[in-house]
Amino acid sequence: MTEGEERRLRPPNNTLNERAVAWWRAQWLLLTLAPVAVLGVLGALIAPARVWLLVPAAVLAVLGLACTVFLPKWWFRVHRWEVTDDAVYVRTGYFWQEWRIAPMSRIQTVDTVRGPLEQLFKLSTVIVTTASSKGAVRIEGLGHELAAELAEQLTHITQATPGDAT
């Protein structure tokens, strides 16, 4: 950067793995099916309350299926990440978008997490812990191999970066 040139915050370059859309859809589907199933079973068993249980179940099913279809595609377009020699950049959020930047000198730990549903879709989450009161920076929906490479890359960069990460 030359003198007088202004630095601007730009969106991170990298998108998540495309399997993240299916992973989010599966999460929405499970989140929708559990209460709909409970309300449906109770509605079938309790005749006097049938209407009061089945109508909310139907409304919840319609809303949940709409969210299952539309929200993951929208999230995929919003979520971005990037790692440079200076920092980790993450943009997340739906209605309220959040941009997080973790300077390399502030990174304390780098973790890779794979929940059961993530493993099913061959995805991982990289968690970058800093001393920030806001909490860790999470990069969700990465492929297994990319997440492992990213964790290794971050480990090497942070070891070579001076600072006490506090």
Secondary structure by P-SEA (a helix, b strand, c coil): ccccbbbbbcccccccccaaaaaaaaaaaaaaaaaaaaaaaaaacccccccccaaaaaaaaaaaaaaaccaaaaaaacccccccccbbbbbbbccbbbbbbbccccccbbbbbbcaaaaaacbbbbbbbccccccccccccccaaaaaaaaaaaaaaaaacccccc
